[in-house]
């Protein structure tokens, strides 16, 4: 993982940013048991390391306060992406939702071609659509080869996805894409 890459510790632990300390501890223990490298059936060294890092930050009040400040800035950028994606119009239909996912991932890729992953929680927030409703559409987009999972479990648009966005003219105004600030990244210790 890159040293300057922003990691969504709340998403890693699958908790709300409003989660209290008891919830964070409980969820961490549950997930750590599942992904511990010694667990023969579901152990995952990388996932376990991400959980430990998230727990270390979110269980320390000072580290969490500093992280939350950066997290809020990143969320502000996500809100801006949502506003840009709203130019697509009504998100009610299946096709419109797929277009919204592609456009959101396109914007993220344009902002930072190498570090362009968007987590499912952020997609939910940007598109105002719960994950269970997006699962089918993400599956479809992945099967078409337009979306992929990055090494850290985020979603990113592929070259074929970029071609589809441009072919269907799904992207939002170019001037918004080119002038929007890139999200600040949390430096990892």
MODAZI-V18746 format. One record per residue. RES is the residue in one letter. SS is DSSP state (hx for helix, st for strand, lp for the rest). PHI is phi in radians with two decimals (NA if undefined). NEAR is the number of other ideal C-beta (glycine too) atoms within 10 Angstrom. Layout:
# MODAZI-V18746
((RES SS PHI NEAR) (RES SS PHI NEAR))
This chain:
# MODAZI-V18746
((X lp NA 12) (X lp -1.16 11) (X lp -1.16 8) (X lp -1.72 11) (X lp -1.36 14) (X lp -1.37 19) (X lp -1.93 20) (X lp -1.49 23) (X hx -1.15 24) (X hx -1.15 20) (X hx -1.21 17) (X hx -1.01 23) (X hx -1.54 22) (X lp 1.00 13) (X lp -2.23 19) (X lp -1.30 11) (X lp -1.07 16) (X lp -1.64 7) (X lp -1.09 16) (X lp -1.44 10) (X hx -1.07 11) (X hx -1.09 8) (X hx -1.13 13) (X hx -1.04 20) (X hx -1.10 14) (X hx -1.11 13) (X hx -1.16 18) (X hx -1.04 20) (X hx -1.03 11) (X hx -1.08 13) (X hx -1.22 20) (X hx -1.11 16) (X hx -1.12 12) (X hx -1.18 15) (X hx -1.75 19) (X lp -1.01 16) (X lp -0.98 12) (X lp -1.36 7) (X lp -1.39 13) (X lp -1.12 6) (X lp -1.56 5) (X lp -2.36 10) (X lp -1.10 13) (X lp -2.64 14) (X hx -1.03 10) (X hx -1.11 13) (X hx -1.12 19) (X hx -1.09 19) (X hx -1.07 14) (X hx -1.10 22) (X hx -1.11 23) (X hx -1.09 15) (X hx -1.08 16) (X hx -1.08 24) (X hx -1.10 20) (X hx -1.04 14) (X hx -1.32 21) (X hx -1.35 24) (X lp -1.59 13) (X lp -1.76 12) (X hx -0.97 9) (X hx -1.22 8) (X hx -1.12 14) (X hx -1.16 18) (X hx -1.07 9) (X hx -1.14 13) (X hx -1.10 20) (X hx -1.07 16) (X hx -1.11 11) (X hx -1.20 15) (X hx -1.03 17) (X hx -1.11 10) (X hx -1.13 16) (X hx -1.12 16) (X hx -1.12 17) (X hx -1.09 13) (X hx -1.15 18) (X hx -1.07 20) (X hx -1.11 12) (X hx -1.10 16) (X hx -1.07 26) (X hx -1.06 18) (X hx -1.09 13) (X hx -1.16 19) (X hx -1.22 22) (X hx -1.07 15) (X hx -1.10 12) (X hx -1.27 18) (X lp 1.67 10) (X lp -1.08 9) (X lp -1.70 15) (X lp -1.22 9) (X lp -1.46 10) (X hx -1.03 11) (X hx -1.10 10) (X hx -1.12 15) (X hx -1.16 20) (X hx -1.08 21) (X hx -1.10 21) (X hx -1.11 25) (X hx -1.09 28) (X hx -1.05 25) (X hx -1.14 23) (X hx -1.10 24) (X hx -1.20 28) (X hx -1.10 24) (X hx -1.06 25) (X hx -1.08 26) (X hx -1.18 21) (X hx -1.14 19) (X hx -1.25 17) (X lp -2.68 12) (X lp -1.07 9) (X lp -1.61 7) (X lp -2.09 19) (X lp -1.99 18) (X lp -1.17 21) (X st -2.19 23) (X lp -1.38 19) (X hx -1.13 16) (X hx -1.12 16) (X hx -1.18 22) (X hx -1.07 23) (X hx -1.00 15) (X hx -1.21 15) (X hx -1.14 26) (X hx -1.64 23) (X lp 0.89 10) (X lp -2.46 17) (X lp -1.16 9) (X hx -0.96 11) (X hx -1.09 8) (X hx -1.42 12) (X hx -1.51 20) (X hx -0.93 11) (X hx -1.05 12) (X hx -1.19 21) (X hx -1.17 18) (X hx -0.99 11) (X hx -1.03 14) (X hx -1.12 23) (X hx -1.20 15) (X hx -1.10 9) (X lp -1.28 14) (X lp 1.47 12) (X lp -1.62 22) (X st -2.35 24) (X st -2.41 16) (X st -1.59 12) (X lp -1.45 13) (X lp -1.04 8) (X lp -1.69 17) (X lp 1.51 15) (X lp -1.48 21) (X st -1.76 23) (X st -2.52 18) (X st -1.39 26) (X lp -1.68 17) (X hx -1.05 10) (X hx -1.10 14) (X hx -1.15 23) (X hx -1.07 17) (X hx -1.03 12) (X hx -1.13 21) (X hx -1.04 21) (X hx -1.24 11) (X hx -1.12 8) (X hx -1.58 12) (X lp 0.97 6) (X lp -1.46 20) (X lp -1.13 21) (X lp -1.46 19) (X lp -0.87 10) (X hx -1.04 9) (X hx -1.12 8) (X hx -1.24 16) (X hx -1.15 15) (X hx -1.43 9) (X hx -1.82 8) (X lp -1.21 17) (X lp -1.25 10) (X lp -1.32 11) (X lp -1.15 20) (X lp -1.27 14) (X lp -1.86 17) (X lp -1.45 19) (X lp -1.32 10) (X lp -1.50 13) (X lp -1.18 7))
